[in-house]
Amino acid sequence: MTPLDYEYLRKLLKERSGLDLSADKQYLVESRLVPLARKSGLAGIPDLVQKIRSGAEALTSEVVEAMTTNETFFFRDKIPFDHLRDTVLPVLLQARANRRALRIWSAASSTGQEPYSIAMCLKEKAQALAGWRIEIVATDLSQEVLEKSRAGIYSQFEVQRGLPIQLLVKHFTQLGEVWQLNADIRGMVQHRQLNLLQDFSHLGKFDVIFCRNVLIYFDQDTKASIFERISRVLEPDGMLMLGAAESVVGISDAFRPYPDRRGLYQPNLARANVSAGSHGLRVVAAR
């Protein structure tokens, strides 16, 4: 791959997905795109770039998907799901007692381990949530990973990463060498293709937003834009969950840290007020 090819791909990926590759990430591009080039009957990345330049839109989409598909696993980092069980749900169960409805968004949900981990957490609270309207919306840029998520089928290796054995036995059915999530858990999650760089106001308002381990790939301006738009779709008393290596500090004043809960944030109501002054467990079926 020539330096010109790499610069072209860097610019393409930044425009299409927000992925901000540094100058020393050429090895990463080669490791992900050489197999794609060969699968497409091309000799290598130079031929791949040439075909993309000629207007091969389907191939361009495959390149973006190959570069933005990131690692995930069940109950990743554990702490966010402890926060969900021990802090977020108790607070929102009280705050939403009259409405009896919760909407949760898993952004950049990849192959589904995060939204299904959320679903399993809520399933454990079935008694407290009896009669509530629950929506879990999972979005990702890649249609391929969304299809895998919808199927809810995982390898032995995938279910061994982070998933407690009791939840595997309770919520999965073994099909030969793979495991499939039971229909009740799969039915709790809606899947939609979405690019975080584009408008997402059509998703509506959410009580909880998980946006973890994706913002680290964006530059500061893109992060600030996404935080601002997330703040508009999060309820004023809603909660935002970020990844362990992510923070709003120094990037956006739209959120403030939740006291003593690492990675958990709430809308900055002080800023919002200033702006205003100046101007049985019921589940929504997956679509």
Buried (B, 14 or more C-beta within 10 A) or exposed (E): BEEEBBEBBBEBBBEBBBBBBEEEBBEEBBEBBBEBBEEBEBEBBBBBBEBBEEEBEEBBBBBBBBBBBBEBBBBBBEBBBBBBBEBBBEBBBEEBEEEBEBBBBBBBBBBBBBBBBBBBBBBBBEEEBEEBBBBBBBBBBBEBBBEBBBBBBBEEEBBBBBBEEEBBEEBBEEEEEBBBBEEEBBBBBBBBEBBBBEEBEEBEEBBBBBBBBBBBBBEEEBBBBBBEBBBEBBBEEBBBBBBBEBBBEEBBBBBBBBEEBEBBBBBBEEBEEEEEEEEEBEBBEBE
